[in-house]
Amino acid sequence: MDFLLTEEQVMLRDTVSKFAKERIAPVASDNEKNHRYPADIIKEAGEMGLMGIAYPSEYGGAGMDYVSYFLAVEEISRWCASTGVIVSAHSSLVCDPIYRFGTEEQKQKFLPDLLSGRKIGSFSLTEAGAGSDSGATKTTAVLKGDKWVLNGSKLFATNGKEAEVFVLIASTNPGQKTRGVSAFIVESNTPGYKIGKLEKKLGIKSSSTAEIILEDCEVPKDNLLGDLNKGFKVAMVTLDGGRLGIASQALGIARASFEDSLKYAKERHQFDEPIANFQAIQWMLADMWVEYEAAWLLTWRASMMKDKGMNYNREAAMAKLKASEVAMKAATTAIQIHGGYGYTEDFNVERYFRDAKITELYEGTSEIQRMVIARSLLS
Ligand SMILES: Cc1cc2nc3c(=O)[nH]c(=O)nc-3n(C[C@H](O)[C@H](O)[C@H](O)COP(=O)(O)OP(=O)(O)OC[C@H]3O[C@@H](n4cnc5c(N)ncnc54)[C@H](O)[C@@H]3O)c2cc1C
């Protein structure tokens, strides 16, 4: 679908594809099995500008667009979905709200280190009682003098173990739910901040998922991000962009499932011929590719809309919903095409299957995406 892309976007995609094949692919399985964060790769990605693709060069970004960002996250996730979400959570969920809602001072202070990958970012919205109902935040922030004092605990923060900069949502007007939460920039070296439980997960095991505990954690008054009590808007606008990142991650997993299956179907012989000769297998491959392209087009459209400054809330939800369900189906089909071998660790398709599932859950489950889409259709 290169005809839909600019020369710069194709160049960026091809550069990232080469980097991912040469640097990420050889270590992806081993890192995942050993729950190892790919620190060297993230450092290199930062040096290449991949941790700040869609942000202006004046803050240290690569000065490209969101279509380029989606292409890059797809190429990375084609080989390693863990690395894909590390980049995506950092860029979409931390750099984006600071760039969009931050004061000039906040942008100057935090963006150069984040966009270059010198510091990693993490987004902390979820709590034990606040998942899909993200306005039910119990963590509180109380202004005392020139500090916000934060107390509570957040769950499931991607990059939580490595991150030095958090965008964190806390209640500043308890009882008011979505109208009483605010966003804060919290640095991990702040006294009163600590990492709690690290989740043991089904997939994306090279990325950390952490509990964040805040005990009288004193954050400078100036670290309020956006307006007081308007943190729900910050979170929702941020998640629109985040959903593009997860759609791109899902596309990478779907393409990996397809490409590995195509190769295997040509190589594997049964009944004295390649299994690719059987119509049953051909139809699976055809369906996988059609679905992948449909999801790609939705993601491309939503990214284009973001680049053009349009409201893309519904389109981001559509892209994320479609791409995540396509990834799950493609990974399931890939195991079917690989037969019993697909169920073993000798082939990557079992990893794709485990990784695909998360794309239907985080940054809004599939049910929540359908809710967003339906709400927009009915409004
Ligand atoms: C690996 C991983 C990484 C994550 N990374 C982050 C992160 O970086 N930052 C962060 O803040 N959070 C993160 N999350 C949290 C994630 O976004 C939530 O888990 C997700 O939004 C769902 O919330 P929940 O788990 O509490 O499920 P629940 O909200 O309890 O949902 C349970 C089920 O009920 C359904 N449901 C809930 N409400 C409705 C409704 N109104 N209508 C229909 N169905 C409904 C859901 O779709 C789901 O099927 C991460 C989670 C995981 C597992």
PDBQT file of the ligand as one rigid body, heavy atoms in Angstrom, charges set to zero:
ROOT
HETATM    1  C1  LIG A 401      -0.023  -6.054  30.265  1.00  0.00    +0.000 C 
HETATM    2  C2  LIG A 401      -0.853  -4.874  30.630  1.00  0.00    +0.000 A 
HETATM    3  C3  LIG A 401      -0.358  -3.592  30.443  1.00  0.00    +0.000 A 
HETATM    4  C4  LIG A 401      -1.117  -2.485  30.822  1.00  0.00    +0.000 A 
HETATM    5  N1  LIG A 401      -0.577  -1.227  30.691  1.00  0.00    +0.000 NA
HETATM    6  C5  LIG A 401      -1.226  -0.179  31.259  1.00  0.00    +0.000 A 
HETATM    7  C6  LIG A 401      -0.592   1.101  31.344  1.00  0.00    +0.000 A 
HETATM    8  O1  LIG A 401       0.521   1.301  30.859  1.00  0.00    +0.000 OA
HETATM    9  N2  LIG A 401      -1.231   2.092  32.015  1.00  0.00    +0.000 N 
HETATM   10  C7  LIG A 401      -2.476   1.900  32.562  1.00  0.00    +0.000 A 
HETATM   11  O2  LIG A 401      -2.996   2.855  33.153  1.00  0.00    +0.000 OA
HETATM   12  N3  LIG A 401      -3.112   0.714  32.464  1.00  0.00    +0.000 NA
HETATM   13  C8  LIG A 401      -2.512  -0.331  31.840  1.00  0.00    +0.000 A 
HETATM   14  N4  LIG A 401      -3.134  -1.552  31.765  1.00  0.00    +0.000 N 
HETATM   15  C9  LIG A 401      -4.488  -1.693  32.277  1.00  0.00    +0.000 C 
HETATM   16  C10 LIG A 401      -5.520  -1.971  31.187  1.00  0.00    +0.000 C 
HETATM   17  O3  LIG A 401      -5.712  -0.822  30.402  1.00  0.00    +0.000 OA
HETATM   18  C11 LIG A 401      -6.786  -2.481  31.878  1.00  0.00    +0.000 C 
HETATM   19  O4  LIG A 401      -6.474  -3.779  32.345  1.00  0.00    +0.000 OA
HETATM   20  C12 LIG A 401      -7.960  -2.497  30.941  1.00  0.00    +0.000 C 
HETATM   21  O5  LIG A 401      -8.351  -1.194  30.620  1.00  0.00    +0.000 OA
HETATM   22  C13 LIG A 401      -9.171  -3.248  31.525  1.00  0.00    +0.000 C 
HETATM   23  O6  LIG A 401      -9.401  -2.904  32.857  1.00  0.00    +0.000 OA
HETATM   24  P1  LIG A 401      -9.568  -4.097  33.942  1.00  0.00    +0.000 P 
HETATM   25  O7  LIG A 401      -8.432  -5.015  33.752  1.00  0.00    +0.000 OA
HETATM   26  O8  LIG A 401      -9.773  -3.510  35.267  1.00  0.00    +0.000 OA
HETATM   27  O9  LIG A 401     -10.874  -4.861  33.471  1.00  0.00    +0.000 OA
HETATM   28  P2  LIG A 401     -12.390  -4.525  33.908  1.00  0.00    +0.000 P 
HETATM   29  O10 LIG A 401     -12.665  -3.095  33.677  1.00  0.00    +0.000 OA
HETATM   30  O11 LIG A 401     -12.625  -5.092  35.245  1.00  0.00    +0.000 OA
HETATM   31  O12 LIG A 401     -13.194  -5.369  32.832  1.00  0.00    +0.000 OA
HETATM   32  C14 LIG A 401     -13.522  -6.767  32.998  1.00  0.00    +0.000 C 
HETATM   33  C15 LIG A 401     -14.430  -7.158  31.850  1.00  0.00    +0.000 C 
HETATM   34  O13 LIG A 401     -15.654  -6.389  31.925  1.00  0.00    +0.000 OA
HETATM   35  C16 LIG A 401     -15.867  -5.708  30.703  1.00  0.00    +0.000 C 
HETATM   36  N5  LIG A 401     -16.508  -4.420  30.975  1.00  0.00    +0.000 N 
HETATM   37  C17 LIG A 401     -16.164  -3.483  31.896  1.00  0.00    +0.000 A 
HETATM   38  N6  LIG A 401     -16.964  -2.411  31.833  1.00  0.00    +0.000 NA
HETATM   39  C18 LIG A 401     -17.850  -2.670  30.836  1.00  0.00    +0.000 A 
HETATM   40  C19 LIG A 401     -18.961  -1.972  30.266  1.00  0.00    +0.000 A 
HETATM   41  N7  LIG A 401     -19.309  -0.754  30.692  1.00  0.00    +0.000 N 
HETATM   42  N8  LIG A 401     -19.643  -2.544  29.250  1.00  0.00    +0.000 NA
HETATM   43  C20 LIG A 401     -19.288  -3.774  28.795  1.00  0.00    +0.000 A 
HETATM   44  N9  LIG A 401     -18.268  -4.493  29.289  1.00  0.00    +0.000 NA
HETATM   45  C21 LIG A 401     -17.569  -3.954  30.285  1.00  0.00    +0.000 A 
HETATM   46  C22 LIG A 401     -14.469  -5.534  30.101  1.00  0.00    +0.000 C 
HETATM   47  O14 LIG A 401     -14.527  -5.320  28.710  1.00  0.00    +0.000 OA
HETATM   48  C23 LIG A 401     -13.840  -6.870  30.477  1.00  0.00    +0.000 C 
HETATM   49  O15 LIG A 401     -14.253  -7.859  29.578  1.00  0.00    +0.000 OA
HETATM   50  C24 LIG A 401      -2.404  -2.673  31.349  1.00  0.00    +0.000 A 
HETATM   51  C25 LIG A 401      -2.912  -3.967  31.510  1.00  0.00    +0.000 A 
HETATM   52  C26 LIG A 401      -2.148  -5.062  31.181  1.00  0.00    +0.000 A 
HETATM   53  C27 LIG A 401      -2.708  -6.424  31.417  1.00  0.00    +0.000 C 
ENDROOT
TORSDOF 0
